[in-house]
Structure formats: structure tokens, C-alpha cells
């Protein structure tokens, strides 16, 4: 009897050991309804391992198919439903666009990298595009081969990093249009697969085709730490910074099984955790949320999103769950925390690209209370830069300026991107006149005329409706 009465207590103790306590254990994914998706968009068919989608609290941008050059679509976040086939695009590149990234400090500014070897920075007007946008605020020329990666500095204003297939990383001061730092092919002897900034922007983490992951201090051009073959397979590796000086990598085993691994940057000899996932062939794109310490893995060609929680104690990387759907994804966008609906306990939102559709997917923690959940929403990175480009280049580092989401996020007023291009302005003006490309003043005038025409059309339609009502009454 004593033995039997002790069994339930023993079982409870064992269950407590097996099941780890976490407030994120029951996070679930909820796809948006059909009327909240973006329908009939022609997603790019280019074979490149970037997300093809970028999102912020105001706009969703996605790389689309374009004839005779490269283009991407920018839509106001609330403009869901069917997208008109003649909707204006950002179409200044002369070859396909490979990567896009919104500026974290200005929700109207977006950068794009292209096969035409250039990086362009664009300013999107309030309410979205009325006409095709062909003239960037600034064109950054310095790469000799296609540019496949563009990443903004997380805390310094107007600092942009680009990586090209010339095995070169350039860091730009967008305010002057100049490349202020160069990491040449002596640092990366082969194709660069991924680049990620640390949270304070002091370091970058790169993965390369030479099967090495590097931690680099970009201002000094020095390699702080390096790991050879973090994954034994030959397929591309991705690497991102996570919390407490760790990095997370995704790659393939020698038997072509997909893997995820967690590393301490001070001790790269052995991983803190290494987990095998499946035998799919798509490269896993990691998205890390520093507020919750959750990392989401999305594979191109997959139909699922896996998510793991990172902790400071062994085994460090804990599998939480997986969101699955029927259709595979061609790309994925990730909303910053300030763009989420905190009253619905939404801790992440993805924008999944199908072949002709963009579908929002909300990741939610089930809670009964409608009150603000402080444990889910610690202060998060706000839209203000902590440093100027000059301060960062001078050696200063700073973490992001944090804001509270308790009363909801209120976007700041639109900020103009100020660019001092000096003599370059005159050269571009001459080139515009020669090519027949309209200047920004001309575009503004055309947009104003378009708005007036639209107002006139609406007024005529109203008159016609009134006239029809009168005829029917008689």
C-alpha cells in the first residue's frame, strides 16, 4: 500500500522534470483571413536565399516579377485584398532586386540591393505610391558584382551595410552617400551567405561559402572569433546574434539533414546545443526576438515555422512548437515588435509569401485577460537612433533606445531623409535630363495633379449617380 500511494507523487515529480515550465509553451500561429491578405501579387521567381519581403508598422514591401529590370512593391499595411495589376512599384534598378530592408529609424525609408551591382535607398511618401518610383534618394555604387544582402545598423542613424557576390562588405553613411568602411576579399575569400549586426551594432556575424562563421569588428576590420565548419554539410549556413553573446546557426549535416546550433562566441570549439530537424533541402532563415528570447526558423520551400526558446541554462535551446500550413513559402517578412497588436497577446507576426499572395501569420500567447501583459512585452527597441553615424564611426557603441508598448505604439511624425551628395547632385541632374527621368520636383507635381484628377473623377461619379436617381424617379 505504501508503495502504491507513493506512485502518484513520484509520477508528478517525473513529469515536472520532463515538462519544462515556460510561458511560451503554448504559442500558436494564426493565419489571417482571406480579406486580410494581399492577393494577386507576382512574387519574384529569382533563385536567391533572402526573405523577399520586408515589413514595418506602416508598409509591407515585397520583391516582385518585373520585365526589363528589377522592382519591388510597397503597400500600406492596411491596403489588403486584391492588388491591382497596374499598381505602381519601386522600379529604378536595371536588373532583378535580391534583397530589401526597411530603415529601423524611419518607416518611410527602404534600401534595396540588386543584380545591377548597386544599392539604392528610397523614400516612400505617406499613404504609399501614387506613381512608379524610379528615382532613389541616393544610389550607392561600389560593388563590382550583384548585391544580395542589405542590413541597416540597429542603433546608428543612416548606417547601412551591403554584401555582394564580389565577396566584399561595404558599410555606407547614407547621409553622405559614401562607403566609410570596406571588408575586402581578404576577410571573406568566397561568397557571403549572411550578415547580422549585434544588438548594439559593435560587431557583425557572417557566414561564408568557405564554411566559416566569423565575428568581426567592422570599424577595425578585425576578426574577433571564427568557427570552421559549424555544420558538416556543403549547403549554405546562416548565422545570427542572439542573447548574452551567443550566436545561432542553421545548416546541414554531412547526411544533408537540416540542423540548428547554438554557440558561445568565447568558446566556439563545441556547440552549446546542436539539434537535427529534418531532411528538407530549403535553407532555414532564422528570426530572433530579443524581448522573448524566441528564435523562429522559416525555410524557403517549407510549409512550416518552427520556434525555439533560448535560455541561460543547459540545454540552452528548447523546442517550443511548429506552425504548419498546406502551401509552401517563397519568402518571409518579420514585423518589428512595435507593429504588433499587444491587446491580443501577439508576440510576433510573419508575412508569408505564396506564389501570388502575401499572408500575415500572427504568433499569439493564449491569455484570458485583456489587460496589458508586462511579462510578454518588456521595453522594446523604438524608432529613434541612439547614435549618429559620426559617433559610431568614432568608436562609440550604444544599445537601442527602448520604448514601452503599454499604451500602444504611436508612430512619430514623418521624417525626411537628408542626404548631402555634393557634386553628385549635379551629375545626377544631368543624367536625368539626358535619360528623360523626371526629377523629384516633377514627380511631386505629377502626384499632385493625379490627386486632383482623382478628386474630379469622384465628383463626376457622384453627379452621374444623382442624375441616374433623378431619371429613375421620373
Beta strands, then each sheet from edge to edge (+ up, - down):
strand 1: 28-31
strand 2: 38-39
strand 3: 53-55
strand 4: 59-64
strand 5: 70-76
strand 6: 81-82
strand 7: 90-93
strand 8: 97-102
strand 9: 109-114
strand 10: 118-123
strand 11: 138-141
strand 12: 147-152
strand 13: 159-164
strand 14: 169-173
strand 15: 178-183
strand 16: 192-197
strand 17: 204-208
strand 18: 212-217
strand 19: 222-228
strand 20: 238-241
strand 21: 246-252
strand 22: 258-264
strand 23: 273-276
strand 24: 284-289
strand 25: 294-299
strand 26: 304-310
strand 27: 317-324
strand 28: 331-334
strand 29: 346-353
strand 30: 357-364
strand 31: 380-381
strand 32: 402-403
sheet 1: 1+ 30- 2+ 6+
sheet 2: 1+ 30- 29+ 28-
sheet 3: 3+ 4- 5+ 7-
sheet 4: 8+ 9- 10+ 11-
sheet 5: 12+ 13- 14+ 15-
sheet 6: 16+ 17- 18+ 19-
sheet 7: 20+ 21- 22+ 23-
sheet 8: 24+ 25- 26+ 27-
sheet 9: 31+ 32-
end
